Amino acid sequence: MASTSPKPTRPDAMLPRVVEAPDPLVTLVEAKLYLRVDSTLEDDLINAFLASASAFFDGPRSIGRAIGAQTLEFDLPCFPCGGIDIPAPTFTSLVSIAYVDAEGAEQTIDAADVRFADGRRVDGQLLPASPWPLDAAPDTIRIRYVAGCPEGEPFLAIAKQGVRLLTKYWYDDREAFGQYPAAAHDLRKLIRVRRF
């Protein structure tokens, strides 16, 4: 008899979805200065390299954290007894907590009634001013929030340098596209979230 894995019940076991993607970590103008390119003939190619390099250095599904400002969303099977763990660090603000009640009507919890508590772990928690609703239908809870590093944050500087390095690597050796040099992996290790 085959065993089946249980559905994860904790948000830190699930990865959030990107609802609104971040702006590029490195702009085309910045990349062209770094590459010492004056022509516009290869702008599309450079933009493609920038997008791929940014995906390598940013996002909850890549490094476990949001570097560029982005809107994320995840689902819960039920409200917890305590706080809701935020599965990707660099929380900025809560957009909404929505759920379907026992009668089938969509409800929204006012963001002003929830506070964010930065934990000793990588993730923080959303804590309610009063207990979470008891009438939420199973698997209908959706948390949406904004996350990203502020300017001056070391993680942002490391990610930007990684994007520039990787874009230059691919630009200089077009056949290497899709390969990642050791220096890129080393920079990525500095900003990647390690979960135990």
N, C-alpha and C positions, 0 to 999 in steps of 0.2 A: 504494500500500500504506500503510495507516494505521499510525502508530507508537503504541506503547503505553508508558505511563509505568511505569518499574520500581517494584516494591513498595519502600517505604522500608525501609532496613536499619538506620538509626540511630534511637534513641529520641527524639533532639531533633528529628527530622523528623515525629514522631507526637505527638499530644496524648493525655494520660492521660484515662481515664474516671473519673468521680466514682462511687465505690462507696458511700460514706456522706457525705451532704451536710452542710454546716456548719450550725450554729445561725444564726439571723438575725443579721446584723451590727448591726442596730438593732432593739430589741424594740418591741412594740406600745406599751408604757408610755412608752418614750423618745420614740417617734414622736408619740404623743398630746400629750406635754408640749411638744414642738417645734412641733406644729401648733396648740397651745392648744385642744385638743378634750377636753371633759369627758364627753360622752355615749358610750354603748356602741353606739349605733345604727349607726355606720359602721365598726365594728371589722373586719368582713369586707373592706370596701373598702380600708381602710388596710392590712390585712395583704396584700392582693393587690398594692397599690402597693409595699409593702416587699419582697415577693418578687421582683417585676420589677426594682426598683431594685437589689436585692442581686445579681441575676444579671448586671446591667450592670457592676457594680463588683467582682465576685469570680469566681474560677475560672479554670482553665487554658484553657478554650475561649472565655472572654470577654476576659480581660486577660493570660493567660499565666502567672499565678501564683495560688496559694491564699492568700486573706486570712484567712477564717475557717477554723478547724481542720476538716479533711475528709480522708477516706481516698480515695486515688487508686490507679489501677492502669493498667499498660500492658503490652504484649506485645513480645517480641523474637523475631526469626526464629532467632537463634543467640546463644550467648554470645560476647562480644567477646574480643579478645586482652588488653585492658587493663580499665579501669574501665567501668562502665555509667553513661552520662550520665542524670541525672534530668531529665526534660523540663519540669518546672515547679518553680521555685525555692520557697523557704521550707520546705524539707524539715525535718521534725521527728523522725521515727523510721521505721525499717524494720519492716513487719509481716511480710512473707514474700517469698521468692523460690522459686517452684515451677516444676517442669518435668516432662515425661514422658521417661523414659529409653528406650534402644533396645529394651528388652523390653516397653514399653508401661505400665510402672508409674510412678505419680506420685511424684516425689521432692521434698523440701523442703530447702533450704539453711538451716542454723541462722543466725539473724540475728546471733548473737554472733560468727560467722565472717566477718562483713562489716563494714567501717567506711565511714563517709561522709566524703568529703574535699571541702570547700568550694573550688571552683575560682575562678580569676580571672575566668571568664566568669560569666554569669548562673546557669548550672546548676552543680551539684556532681556528684560521681561516687560510686558505690558500688564499693569496692575489696575484693576477696576476700583472706582471710588466706592461702589457697593457691589455685592456679589453678582457674578455673571448670571444671565438669565437661565432659568430652569426649563423653559418651554421650547428650546431650540430643537428642531427636528435633526435626527442624526445625519452627519455628513453634509451639512448645509452652511457651515460657518466659513466665512471668507474674510481674511485680514489683508488689507492693502496699506502699504506704507512707502515712504520715500527713504532711500538710503544712499550714501555716498560720502566720500572724504572731502572735507573743506580744504580750500587753498592753504598751502603751507604744511599740510599733513605729510609726514614722511612716506606713507604708503603711496600717496599720489605721485610724489616725485620719483619714487622707485618704479612705479608702473609706467610713467611717461618715458623714463629713460629706457625701460625695457621695450616699449613700443618703437622708439626711435632706433634702438639697436637692431631689433628684429626686422624692421622695415628696411634699414640699410643693408642688412645681411641678404635679404631677398632681392633687393634692388641690384646689388652688386653681382649676385649670382642667381640669375633667373631660374636656373635648373634646380636650385635648392629650395624653391617655394614648397612649403609644407614640412620642411625640416627645421629643427630648432637647435641652435648652437648651445654649447654648454653654458655660456655666459647668460643666455636668456633663461635657461632653467635655474641658474643660480639666483638671478634677480627674482624670479617667480617664487622661489622657495622663501624669500624674505617676506613676501606679502601674503602667501597662502595660509589659510586657516587650517590648523591641525586639530582634528577631532579625535578623541580617544574612544 
